[in-house]
Amino acid sequence: MATIFTKIINGEIPAWKVAENDQFLAFLDIFPVAKGHTLVIPKKEVDYLFDLDEETYLGLNLFARKVAEGLKRAIPCKKVGTMVLGLEVPHAHIHLVPMQSEADLLNFSHKLKLTREEFIELRDKIAAEISA
């Protein structure tokens, strides 16, 4: 059975995509802990980050860095924090969270509710900075 992320990759479920290439995809988290909270995934369906083959693992991290750099330019923040959780969806992924303080990254129980317009604005702003 395909994961929700594989369904996003295959276009079966819509997502607010900010960056994509043939191996990786970055899209806005629909339950963000901060505006701009982005998920970065390999298109290869592997449950555990450290089970990825070395080439995919390194490529995912390089792709995440590029996304984080654009995210920081698009969303004013002190840093973009990273976190790997992965218990909710059995598909390796990295959370990128714009942070003003460590609490922004550590408070995953506090989710924002954004409007469609806010998602569109964030997606467009971040995507423009990644491709810049």
C-alpha positions, 0 to 999 in steps of 0.5 A, a space after each residue: 500500500 502506497 504512503 500518503 507521500 507516494 500518493 502526493 508524488 504520483 499526483 493522486 493527492 494535491 500538495 503545495 509543492 515548493 521544489 521538485 526534481 526527478 528524485 526529491 520533492 519539497 512541499 508545505 506541511 498541511 499542519 504546520 508548526 510555523 509558517 513555511 514548515 516544509 517537508 522534504 522527501 525522496 521519491 523513492 518510498 523508504 520508511 526510515 531515513 537511515 535505510 536510504 542508500 547512500 546516494 539517495 541519503 546524501 542527495 536528499 540532504 543536499 536538496 533539503 539544504 537548497 530548500 532551507 536556503 530558499 525558505 530562509 530568504 522567503 520567511 524571515 527567521 533566525 534559522 531554519 530548523 530540521 527535524 526527522 520524526 517519521 512515525 506518522 508516515 512510513 516514508 523518510 522525510 525531513 521537516 524544515 521549520 523557520 525558527 525565531 526560537 527553539 520553541 518553534 521547532 520543539 512544539 509539534 503539538 501546536 499546529 497552525 491552521 492556514 487558509 488556502 490563500 496563505 498556503 498559496 502565498 507561502 508556496 509561491 514565495 518560497 518556490 521563487 526563492 528556491 529557484 532564484 
